[in-house]
């Protein structure tokens, strides 16, 4: 449950996109099956995004930089195995996995416009390289191709159409981002609002990825699908909290993307929210002055951030934030453990723990 | 076939959105039926876009400014009548009409970001009022809600899923916009490239709107649906050519939106493309100098634009561009005329002529 895998296998390059074996399963078989499935997902995405226009092809080619370790497709495929480990990975699972990744990529491309991010995975972002206009259109193109593909997958009778589920989740993601924008520079943003934002912008799509895996394997068991979606939502929320912690505490070298982005955009995340809620006026002023200095030239900014993190650590706010993530993972793991013993269950439990242990 | 109706009926306000009777049918009945249908489309859009978040609700409220005369829903409903004038307007037609309008609104919101447009229909654009970030997210929200709604409409067996058709068309629109961006400031852009852009960015969605009307009324007659989509594409291309001509020749007061936007963005449209292709070096230089002056302060820019338009008129380039639009409309009208006589047919022929006659 991390953008890196629990036990990284040798990465292999496929058509410019990195595909990695996803999990630390003690058996080689699951890992191989998932890796083969991810390769099919990559091939399908490439085919779906192919364009007869060389102009469009060039821009899409640069998307390779946005591709990480395919967390969402990995969840689709692993939950399909958890729900029914006797089955082959179906074409529907591959399609739904590609849909989840394409929607995720669309949001990354648009997020980089919103954050004016100059880099992504160690290279220039689409907006930095091609301008905001191209990045907005490329995100729209990814959404559109994702929906066209999603609409081609027939959902079982007991489920609403997959494209409707995805449309609803994508709309909720936008609402979460709009809420976050509204609370920019809002030092008094409530803990509950933070969780509303996290659930909307991150947990929903990860939950749906897990559901898509289960539903493709067990189309008529809506109770299991609901349960799997809930597990995904818990892990997704924990993942976002950890992401927000790493944005404060990590470095660009370790994380592979710029850090300090949240405060750079005026977004207050859980450690700071918890700190500020119990801070006295004096501490609040110290904190504000450090945040201001983080917009200064790099050496001043770096020193200010180090001091801010010390403050958050010594006050216990950082530990409280980590504890919130831990509680979510514990709840998810307990629910995963209710499934019968299988390679997929073992792998998912390891992925859940990785949410908290990951350094990137 | 215009953002204004052929014979404007009294506009009425519904929940902040303007709804207008759509056509010049000699019988009152069709006009009333369509007006009632458009009111249902408005109500449905309002319901689909409703949000439990006051923050999101405020931004969506400002969308009213982006709503014009509901051209695409009008086409859905009128082609449904043309295909089968005995039927009531079905709930599916209303839903598909709302989907077309929501996708159109999404592209307008994103277009205003791409063009850095400050105004829309006489008031501030979403990006001017709320910033680019909000405008990007609001466009994404509209796309997502449109797809969720579209996925709920069951397509007949002979049709691909509606959400797939819409996803494909929306992707093509993005490709058209990307191609247009690529040719910014390209004085040598080919006439064929211009038509590729127009067909992708405008004709496709208008064609699909017409198809959606026909298919909801005649689900098993794919030949008629293909024919109707082709009519829509012809009208859509003519509509865009006329739009590009008006962007050069009209004023903001008459058009209700800023003019000179295309050249302001470095986009060369048909009249200029035709002029430059046959221009001598001297004329090309005069033209370039006028275009440069159009970026100057308002009075200089205005004089330069007047001179440029005179040049395009006197050279015959403007007439040639108008002639291209006329040919498309004539072809569409001939195909509309092959349908049996009906109120809808009369209305559609009048709308087709309006494409060329409209001043806004």
Interface residues (C-beta under 8 A of the other chain):
Chain A: X51 X53 X55 X56 X59 X106 X110 X113 X114 X131 X132 X133 X134 X136 X137 X138 X139 X140 X141 X143 X144 X145 X146 X147 X148 X149 X150 X151 X152 X160 X161 X162 X163 X164 X166 X167 X168 X170 X171 X173 X174 X175 X177 X178 X179 X181 X182
Chain B: X51 X53 X55 X56 X59 X106 X110 X113 X114 X131 X132 X133 X134 X136 X137 X138 X139 X140 X141 X143 X144 X145 X146 X147 X148 X149 X150 X151 X152 X160 X161 X162 X163 X164 X166 X167 X168 X170 X171 X173 X174 X175 X177 X178 X179 X181 X182
